[in-house]
């Protein structure tokens, strides 16, 4: 797993754990909502400064973004290929 993928998964996991939408997280971190979505979809790599802002809002240590996560199949999450297919489908627009 590349670091960008791990950061994306952890960002999404931490955001869901705090019951924040992408928009709410972005507002509190003073960033664009689309940027949060692009980080979660691995379309952009966040800077350390950006991860620091997001960690502060999520009230977690910066290291949480690079932490290994349990196997997605244990939690029923869709593999990346399935997420990508949905992200680019007409239903997601």
N, CA, C and O atoms as a printed pandas DataFrame, in Angstrom:
     atom_number atom_name residue_name chain_id  residue_number  x_coord  y_coord  z_coord
0              1         N          UNK        A               1    0.855   -1.177    0.000
1              2        CA          UNK        A               1    0.000    0.000    0.000
2              3         C          UNK        A               1    0.899    1.237    0.000
3              4         O          UNK        A               1    1.825    1.350    0.803
4              5         N          UNK        A               2    0.610    2.144   -0.904
5              6        CA          UNK        A               2    1.387    3.376   -0.941
6              7         C          UNK        A               2    0.861    4.340    0.123
7              8         O          UNK        A               2   -0.286    4.236    0.557
8              9         N          UNK        A               3    1.706    5.270    0.533
9             10        CA          UNK        A               3    1.353    6.176    1.618
10            11         C          UNK        A               3    0.120    7.012    1.281
11            12         O          UNK        A               3   -0.712    7.253    2.155
12            13         N          UNK        A               4   -0.010    7.453    0.039
13            14        CA          UNK        A               4   -1.173    8.266   -0.332
14            15         C          UNK        A               4   -2.474    7.495   -0.107
15            16         O          UNK        A               4   -3.462    8.064    0.357
16            17         N          UNK        A               5   -2.473    6.210   -0.433
17            18        CA          UNK        A               5   -3.664    5.374   -0.226
18            19         C          UNK        A               5   -3.955    5.221    1.261
19            20         O          UNK        A               5   -5.110    5.291    1.683
20            21         N          UNK        A               6   -2.902    5.012    2.058
21            22        CA          UNK        A               6   -3.087    4.855    3.502
22            23         C          UNK        A               6   -3.637    6.143    4.123
23            24         O          UNK        A               6   -4.539    6.096    4.960
24            25         N          UNK        A               7   -3.094    7.283    3.712
25            26        CA          UNK        A               7   -3.577    8.571    4.220
26            27         C          UNK        A               7   -5.046    8.757    3.851
27            28         O          UNK        A               7   -5.850    9.191    4.676
28            29         N          UNK        A               8   -5.389    8.430    2.615
29            30        CA          UNK        A               8   -6.780    8.579    2.167
30            31         C          UNK        A               8   -7.721    7.713    3.002
31            32         O          UNK        A               8   -8.769    8.181    3.447
32            33         N          UNK        A               9   -7.348    6.462    3.210
33            34        CA          UNK        A               9   -8.193    5.559    3.998
34            35         C          UNK        A               9   -8.340    6.044    5.430
35            36         O          UNK        A               9   -9.434    6.019    5.992
36            37         N          UNK        A              10   -7.238    6.484    6.016
37            38        CA          UNK        A              10   -7.292    6.946    7.399
38            39         C          UNK        A              10   -8.061    8.251    7.528
39            40         O          UNK        A              10   -8.789    8.443    8.502
40            41         N          UNK        A              11   -7.914    9.133    6.580
41            42        CA          UNK        A              11   -8.677   10.378    6.609
42            43         C          UNK        A              11  -10.171   10.072    6.581
43            44         O          UNK        A              11  -10.936   10.611    7.380
44            45         N          UNK        A              12  -10.571    9.226    5.678
45            46        CA          UNK        A              12  -11.983    8.838    5.565
46            47         C          UNK        A              12  -12.457    8.161    6.853
47            48         O          UNK        A              12  -13.539    8.470    7.351
48            49         N          UNK        A              13  -11.657    7.241    7.394
49            50        CA          UNK        A              13  -12.008    6.520    8.628
50            51         C          UNK        A              13  -12.138    7.487    9.807
51            52         O          UNK        A              13  -13.098    7.412   10.574
52            53         N          UNK        A              14  -11.180    8.384    9.946
53            54        CA          UNK        A              14  -11.211    9.341   11.058
54            55         C          UNK        A              14  -12.369   10.330   10.921
55            56         O          UNK        A              14  -13.000   10.698   11.912
56            57         N          UNK        A              15  -12.640   10.753    9.694
57            58        CA          UNK        A              15  -13.764   11.676    9.461
58            59         C          UNK        A              15  -15.081   11.001    9.808
59            60         O          UNK        A              15  -15.939   11.603   10.454
60            61         N          UNK        A              16  -15.246    9.757    9.383
61            62        CA          UNK        A              16  -16.476    9.027    9.699
62            63         C          UNK        A              16  -16.602    8.789   11.195
63            64         O          UNK        A              16  -17.705    8.839   11.739
64            65         N          UNK        A              17  -15.478    8.530   11.869
65            66        CA          UNK        A              17  -15.501    8.275   13.314
66            67         C          UNK        A              17  -15.976    9.499   14.091
67            68         O          UNK        A              17  -16.503    9.374   15.196
68            69         N          UNK        A              18  -15.788   10.675   13.513
69            70        CA          UNK        A              18  -16.227   11.906   14.178
70            71         C          UNK        A              18  -17.560   12.406   13.616
71            72         O          UNK        A              18  -18.021   13.490   13.971
72            73         N          UNK        A              19  -18.171   11.613   12.744
73            74        CA          UNK        A              19  -19.463   11.952   12.139
74            75         C          UNK        A              19  -19.446   13.309   11.432
75            76         O          UNK        A              19  -20.419   14.060   11.483
76            77         N          UNK        A              20  -18.329   13.607   10.777
77            78        CA          UNK        A              20  -18.229   14.841   10.005
78            79         C          UNK        A              20  -18.384   14.539    8.524
79            80         O          UNK        A              20  -17.863   13.538    8.032
80            81         N          UNK        A              21  -19.091   15.393    7.820
81            82        CA          UNK        A              21  -19.136   15.299    6.362
82            83         C          UNK        A              21  -17.844   15.896    5.826
83            84         O          UNK        A              21  -17.104   16.551    6.560
84            85         N          UNK        A              22  -17.580   15.673    4.563
85            86        CA          UNK        A              22  -16.417   16.312    3.933
86            87         C          UNK        A              22  -16.528   17.828    4.050
87            88         O          UNK        A              22  -15.543   18.517    4.315
88            89         N          UNK        A              23  -17.730   18.330    3.852
89            90        CA          UNK        A              23  -17.950   19.774    3.908
90            91         C          UNK        A              23  -17.689   20.326    5.313
91            92         O          UNK        A              23  -17.059   21.372    5.465
92            93         N          UNK        A              24  -18.175   19.617    6.336
93            94        CA          UNK        A              24  -17.946   20.080    7.712
94            95         C          UNK        A              24  -16.460   20.070    8.063
95            96         O          UNK        A              24  -15.954   21.014    8.670
96            97         N          UNK        A              25  -15.766   19.001    7.680
97            98        CA          UNK        A              25  -14.330   18.922    7.941
98            99         C          UNK        A              25  -13.603   20.046    7.226
99           100         O          UNK        A              25  -12.745   20.709    7.809
100          101         N          UNK        A              26  -13.945   20.259    5.970
101          102        CA          UNK        A              26  -13.299   21.311    5.187
102          103         C          UNK        A              26  -13.542   22.686    5.798
103          104         O          UNK        A              26  -12.618   23.494    5.895
104          105         N          UNK        A              27  -14.771   22.956    6.208
105          106        CA          UNK        A              27  -15.089   24.250    6.831
106          107         C          UNK        A              27  -14.269   24.472    8.092
107          108         O          UNK        A              27  -13.710   25.550    8.296
108          109         N          UNK        A              28  -14.199   23.457    8.930
109          110        CA          UNK        A              28  -13.469   23.595   10.198
110          111         C          UNK        A              28  -11.959   23.706    9.985
111          112         O          UNK        A              28  -11.264   24.344   10.776
112          113         N          UNK        A              29  -11.456   23.089    8.924
113          114        CA          UNK        A              29  -10.019   23.149    8.624
114          115         C          UNK        A              29   -9.678   24.323    7.717
115          116         O          UNK        A              29   -8.509   24.561    7.415
116          117         N          UNK        A              30  -10.710   25.062    7.280
117          118        CA          UNK        A              30  -10.532   26.215    6.398
118          119         C          UNK        A              30   -9.882   25.828    5.064
119          120         O          UNK        A              30   -8.943   26.469    4.592
120          121         N          UNK        A              31  -10.433   24.735    4.466
121          122        CA          UNK        A              31   -9.993   24.291    3.147
122          123         C          UNK        A              31  -11.224   24.037    2.283
123          124         O          UNK        A              31  -12.347   24.009    2.786
124          125         N          UNK        A              32  -11.012   23.856    1.008
125          126        CA          UNK        A              32  -12.094   23.599    0.069
126          127         C          UNK        A              32  -12.631   22.185    0.236
127          128         O          UNK        A              32  -11.850   21.241    0.360
128          129         N          UNK        A              33  -13.947   22.023    0.241
129          130        CA          UNK        A              33  -14.557   20.700    0.388
130          131         C          UNK        A              33  -14.104   19.746   -0.704
131          132         O          UNK        A              33  -13.881   18.562   -0.454
132          133         N          UNK        A              34  -13.970   20.271   -1.921
133          134        CA          UNK        A              34  -13.526   19.418   -3.025
134          135         C          UNK        A              34  -12.139   18.849   -2.765
135          136         O          UNK        A              34  -11.837   17.725   -3.166
136          137         N          UNK        A              35  -11.301   19.623   -2.098
137          138        CA          UNK        A              35   -9.943   19.171   -1.801
138          139         C          UNK        A              35   -9.980   17.981   -0.838
139          140         O          UNK        A              35   -9.232   17.020   -1.013
140          141         N          UNK        A              36  -10.836   18.041    0.166
141          142        CA          UNK        A              36  -10.969   16.917    1.094
142          143         C          UNK        A              36  -11.396   15.671    0.315
143          144         O          UNK        A              36  -10.853   14.587    0.528
144          145         N          UNK        A              37  -12.354   15.826   -0.576
145          146        CA          UNK        A              37  -12.793   14.700   -1.399
146          147         C          UNK        A              37  -11.678   14.148   -2.265
147          148         O          UNK        A              37  -11.549   12.933   -2.414
148          149         N          UNK        A              38  -10.876   15.027   -2.836
149          150        CA          UNK        A              38   -9.764   14.581   -3.681
150          151         C          UNK        A              38   -8.701   13.853   -2.858
151          152         O          UNK        A              38   -8.076   12.913   -3.348
152          153         N          UNK        A              39   -8.492   14.284   -1.607
153          154        CA          UNK        A              39   -7.557   13.566   -0.735
154          155         C          UNK        A              39   -8.074   12.168   -0.456
155          156         O          UNK        A              39   -7.314   11.200   -0.498
156          157         N          UNK        A              40   -9.365   12.057   -0.173
157          158        CA          UNK        A              40   -9.955   10.752    0.126
158          159         C          UNK        A              40   -9.979    9.833   -1.089
159          160         O          UNK        A              40   -9.971    8.612   -0.937
160          161         N          UNK        A              41  -10.007   10.394   -2.275
161          162        CA          UNK        A              41   -9.996    9.594   -3.510
162          163         C          UNK        A              41   -8.591    9.415   -4.073
163          164         O          UNK        A              41   -8.407    8.872   -5.163
164          165         N          UNK        A              42   -7.588    9.887   -3.301
165          166        CA          UNK        A              42   -6.173    9.767   -3.682
166          167         C          UNK        A              42   -5.832   10.549   -4.940
167          168         O          UNK        A              42   -4.865   10.218   -5.626
168          169         N          UNK        A              43   -6.601   11.574   -5.253
169          170        CA          UNK        A              43   -6.321   12.390   -6.426
170          171         C          UNK        A              43   -5.276   13.460   -6.132
171          172         O          UNK        A              43   -4.659   13.998   -7.051
172          173         N          UNK        A              44   -5.076   13.766   -4.859
173          174        CA          UNK        A              44   -4.049   14.715   -4.427
174          175         C          UNK        A              44   -3.353   14.137   -3.216
175          176         O          UNK        A              44   -3.924   13.331   -2.481
176          177         N          UNK        A              45   -2.106   14.556   -3.013
177          178        CA          UNK        A              45   -1.357   14.195   -1.817
178          179         C          UNK        A              45   -1.294   15.430   -0.926
179          180         O          UNK        A              45   -0.913   16.512   -1.374
180          181         N          UNK        A              46   -1.664   15.261    0.320
181          182        CA          UNK        A              46   -1.684   16.380    1.255
182          183         C          UNK        A              46   -0.272   16.704    1.738
183          184         O          UNK        A              46    0.578   15.823    1.869
184          185         N          UNK        A              47   -0.049   17.974    1.995
185          186        CA          UNK        A              47    1.214   18.391    2.610
186          187         C          UNK        A              47    1.148   18.092    4.108
187          188         O          UNK        A              47    0.075   17.832    4.652
188          189         N          UNK        A              48    2.287   18.131    4.751
189          190        CA          UNK        A              48    2.331   17.943    6.202
190          191         C          UNK        A              48    1.511   19.029    6.890
191          192         O          UNK        A              48    0.803   18.755    7.859
192          193         N          UNK        A              49    1.606   20.259    6.392
193          194        CA          UNK        A              49    0.828   21.356    6.977
194          195         C          UNK        A              49   -0.670   21.081    6.876
195          196         O          UNK        A              49   -1.411   21.327    7.828
196          197         N          UNK        A              50   -1.117   20.576    5.734
197          198        CA          UNK        A              50   -2.535   20.267    5.548
198          199         C          UNK        A              50   -2.962   19.139    6.475
199          200         O          UNK        A              50   -4.024   19.209    7.094
200          201         N          UNK        A              51   -2.140   18.100    6.573
201          202        CA          UNK        A              51   -2.471   17.004    7.473
202          203         C          UNK        A              51   -2.535   17.496    8.917
203          204         O          UNK        A              51   -3.350   17.016    9.704
204          205         N          UNK        A              52   -1.682   18.447    9.260
205          206        CA          UNK        A              52   -1.715   19.035   10.598
206          207         C          UNK        A              52   -3.028   19.745   10.862
207          208         O          UNK        A              52   -3.590   19.620   11.950
208          209         N          UNK        A              53   -3.526   20.492    9.879
209          210        CA          UNK        A              53   -4.808   21.181   10.029
210          211         C          UNK        A              53   -5.951   20.175   10.199
211          212         O          UNK        A              53   -6.819   20.338   11.057
212          213         N          UNK        A              54   -5.930   19.140    9.371
213          214        CA          UNK        A              54   -6.981   18.127    9.439
214          215         C          UNK        A              54   -6.908   17.355   10.758
215          216         O          UNK        A              54   -7.941   17.057   11.357
216          217         N          UNK        A              55   -5.700   17.029   11.214
217          218        CA          UNK        A              55   -5.528   16.316   12.481
218          219         C          UNK        A              55   -6.049   17.155   13.644
219          220         O          UNK        A              55   -6.656   16.621   14.573
220          221         N          UNK        A              56   -5.815   18.460   13.597
221          222        CA          UNK        A              56   -6.288   19.341   14.667
222          223         C          UNK        A              56   -7.814   19.331   14.735
223          224         O          UNK        A              56   -8.391   19.265   15.820
224          225         N          UNK        A              57   -8.457   19.396   13.579
225          226        CA          UNK        A              57   -9.927   19.376   13.552
226          227         C          UNK        A              57  -10.452   18.024   14.029
227          228         O          UNK        A              57  -11.431   17.958   14.772
228          229         N          UNK        A              58   -9.797   16.950   13.599
229          230        CA          UNK        A              58  -10.238   15.601   13.961
230          231         C          UNK        A              58   -9.788   15.204   15.368
231          232         O          UNK        A              58  -10.176   14.155   15.883
232          233         N          UNK        A              59   -8.962   16.060   15.983
233          234        CA          UNK        A              59   -8.443   15.829   17.328
234          235         C          UNK        A              59   -7.701   14.504   17.435
235          236         O          UNK        A              59   -7.936   13.711   18.347
236          237         N          UNK        A              60   -6.792   14.281   16.475
237          238        CA          UNK        A              60   -5.953   13.087   16.464
238          239         C          UNK        A              60   -4.505   13.506   16.269
239          240         O          UNK        A              60   -4.223   14.629   15.849
240          241         N          UNK        A              61   -3.604   12.605   16.573
241          242        CA          UNK        A              61   -2.191   12.829   16.329
242          243         C          UNK        A              61   -1.924   12.714   14.831
243          244         O          UNK        A              61   -2.548   11.905   14.144
244          245         N          UNK        A              62   -1.013   13.510   14.340
245          246        CA          UNK        A              62   -0.671   13.503   12.918
246          247         C          UNK        A              62   -0.292   12.102   12.431
247          248         O          UNK        A              62   -0.552   11.758   11.278
248          249         N          UNK        A              63    0.309   11.304   13.287
249          250        CA          UNK        A              63    0.735    9.952   12.918
250          251         C          UNK        A              63   -0.439    9.044   12.560
251          252         O          UNK        A              63   -0.249    8.029   11.891
252          253         N          UNK        A              64   -1.649    9.394   12.995
253          254        CA          UNK        A              64   -2.823    8.583   12.679
254          255         C          UNK        A              64   -3.042    8.445   11.174
255          256         O          UNK        A              64   -3.603    7.449   10.716
256          257         N          UNK        A              65   -2.605    9.430   10.412
257          258        CA          UNK        A              65   -2.817    9.380    8.956
258          259         C          UNK        A              65   -1.956    8.319    8.282
259          260         O          UNK        A              65   -2.303    7.838    7.203
260          261         N          UNK        A              66   -0.844    7.949    8.901
261          262        CA          UNK        A              66    0.025    6.938    8.288
262          263         C          UNK        A              66   -0.094    5.582    8.973
263          264         O          UNK        A              66    0.621    4.646    8.617
264          265         N          UNK        A              67   -0.985    5.467    9.946
265          266        CA          UNK        A              67   -1.149    4.210   10.675
266          267         C          UNK        A              67   -1.712    3.122    9.776
267          268         O          UNK        A              67   -2.535    3.382    8.898
268          269         N          UNK        A              68   -1.255    1.908   10.009
269          270        CA          UNK        A              68   -1.821    0.771    9.275
270          271         C          UNK        A              68   -3.238    0.544    9.762
271          272         O          UNK        A              68   -3.528    0.653   10.953
272          273         N          UNK        A              69   -4.113    0.228    8.824
273          274        CA          UNK        A              69   -5.509   -0.026    9.152
274          275         C          UNK        A              69   -5.805   -1.508    8.984
275          276         O          UNK        A              69   -5.101   -2.200    8.249
276          277         N          UNK        A              70   -6.840   -2.003    9.659
277          278        CA          UNK        A              70   -7.226   -3.409    9.467
278          279         C          UNK        A              70   -7.575   -3.667    8.011
279          280         O          UNK        A              70   -7.925   -2.747    7.272
280          281         N          UNK        A              71   -7.480   -4.905    7.613
281          282        CA          UNK        A              71   -7.835   -5.307    6.251
282          283         C          UNK        A              71   -9.255   -4.857    5.948
283          284         O          UNK        A              71  -10.174   -5.145    6.715
284          285         N          UNK        A              72   -9.443   -4.155    4.843
285          286        CA          UNK        A              72  -10.766   -3.628    4.486
286          287         C          UNK        A              72  -11.800   -4.724    4.359
287          288         O          UNK        A              72  -12.974   -4.500    4.655
288          289         N          UNK        A              73  -11.391   -5.910    3.925
289          290        CA          UNK        A              73  -12.368   -6.975    3.719
290          291         C          UNK        A              73  -13.024   -7.392    5.033
291          292         O          UNK        A              73  -14.139   -7.914    5.020
292          293         N          UNK        A              74  -12.351   -7.171    6.177
293          294        CA          UNK        A              74  -12.930   -7.498    7.470
294          295         C          UNK        A              74  -14.101   -6.580    7.803
295          296         O          UNK        A              74  -14.977   -6.944    8.587
296          297         N          UNK        A              75  -14.113   -5.399    7.213
297          298        CA          UNK        A              75  -15.130   -4.410    7.543
298          299         C          UNK        A              75  -16.132   -4.197    6.423
299          300         O          UNK        A              75  -17.017   -3.349    6.534
300          301         N          UNK        A              76  -16.001   -4.956    5.349
301          302        CA          UNK        A              76  -16.963   -4.859    4.275
302          303         C          UNK        A              76  -16.796   -3.631    3.393
303          304         O          UNK        A              76  -17.671   -3.333    2.580
304          305         N          UNK        A              77  -15.677   -2.910    3.543
305          306        CA          UNK        A              77  -15.451   -1.752    2.685
306          307         C          UNK        A              77  -15.164   -2.216    1.271
307          308         O          UNK        A              77  -14.586   -3.282    1.056
308          309         N          UNK        A              78  -15.571   -1.411    0.318
309          310        CA          UNK        A              78  -15.321   -1.739   -1.080
310          311         C          UNK        A              78  -13.840   -1.590   -1.397
311          312         O          UNK        A              78  -13.206   -0.642   -0.934
312          313         N          UNK        A              79  -13.282   -2.500   -2.169
313          314        CA          UNK        A              79  -11.901   -2.315   -2.614
314          315         C          UNK        A              79  -11.784   -1.046   -3.446
315          316         O          UNK        A              79  -12.779   -0.529   -3.954
316          317         N          UNK        A              80  -10.566   -0.554   -3.579
317          318        CA          UNK        A              80  -10.327    0.691   -4.297
318          319         C          UNK        A              80  -10.903    0.652   -5.709
319          320         O          UNK        A              80  -11.481    1.642   -6.156
320          321         N          UNK        A              81  -10.761   -0.452   -6.415
321          322        CA          UNK        A              81  -11.255   -0.528   -7.792
322          323         C          UNK        A              81  -12.758   -0.266   -7.847
323          324         O          UNK        A              81  -13.242    0.399   -8.763
324          325         N          UNK        A              82  -13.485   -0.784   -6.877
325          326        CA          UNK        A              82  -14.932   -0.553   -6.844
326          327         C          UNK        A              82  -15.247    0.894   -6.550
327          328         O          UNK        A              82  -16.160    1.464   -7.147
328          329         N          UNK        A              83  -14.487    1.512   -5.618
329          330        CA          UNK        A              83  -14.693    2.923   -5.305
330          331         C          UNK        A              83  -14.420    3.772   -6.540
331          332         O          UNK        A              83  -15.161    4.710   -6.829
332          333         N          UNK        A              84  -13.345    3.438   -7.273
333          334        CA          UNK        A              84  -13.009    4.205   -8.468
334          335         C          UNK        A              84  -14.104    4.100   -9.518
335          336         O          UNK        A              84  -14.452    5.090  -10.162
336          337         N          UNK        A              85  -14.642    2.906   -9.687
337          338        CA          UNK        A              85  -15.697    2.715  -10.684
338          339         C          UNK        A              85  -16.906    3.561  -10.327
339          340         O          UNK        A              85  -17.512    4.178  -11.203
340          341         N          UNK        A              86  -17.264    3.596   -9.044
341          342        CA          UNK        A              86  -18.400    4.407   -8.628
342          343         C          UNK        A              86  -18.103    5.893   -8.776
343          344         O          UNK        A              86  -18.957    6.659   -9.222
344          345         N          UNK        A              87  -16.900    6.298   -8.406
345          346        CA          UNK        A              87  -16.536    7.711   -8.430
346          347         C          UNK        A              87  -16.640    8.293   -9.846
347          348         O          UNK        A              87  -16.873    9.489  -10.025
348          349         N          UNK        A              88  -16.464    7.437  -10.827
349          350        CA          UNK        A              88  -16.485    7.924  -12.202
350          351         C          UNK        A              88  -17.756    7.538  -12.956
351          352         O          UNK        A              88  -17.848    7.704  -14.172
352          353         N          UNK        A              89  -18.730    7.022  -12.213
353          354        CA          UNK        A              89  -19.986    6.632  -12.852
354          355         C          UNK        A              89  -20.936    7.836  -12.878
355          356         O          UNK        A              89  -20.784    8.759  -12.078
356          357         N          UNK        A              90  -21.903    7.833  -13.780
357          358        CA          UNK        A              90  -22.887    8.917  -13.828
358          359         C          UNK        A              90  -23.682    9.055  -12.532
359          360         O          UNK        A              90  -24.129   10.154  -12.203
360          361         N          UNK        A              91  -23.868    7.959  -11.789
361          362        CA          UNK        A              91  -24.640    8.017  -10.552
362          363         C          UNK        A              91  -23.946    8.848   -9.486
363          364         O          UNK        A              91  -24.606    9.364   -8.584
364          365         N          UNK        A              92  -22.620    8.987   -9.572
365          366        CA          UNK        A              92  -21.885    9.742   -8.549
366          367         C          UNK        A              92  -21.817   11.223   -8.849
367          368         O          UNK        A              92  -21.218   11.976   -8.082
368          369         N          UNK        A              93  -22.404   11.655   -9.928
369          370        CA          UNK        A              93  -22.313   13.075  -10.300
370          371         C          UNK        A              93  -23.520   13.843   -9.928
371          372         O          UNK        A              93  -23.588   15.046  -10.178
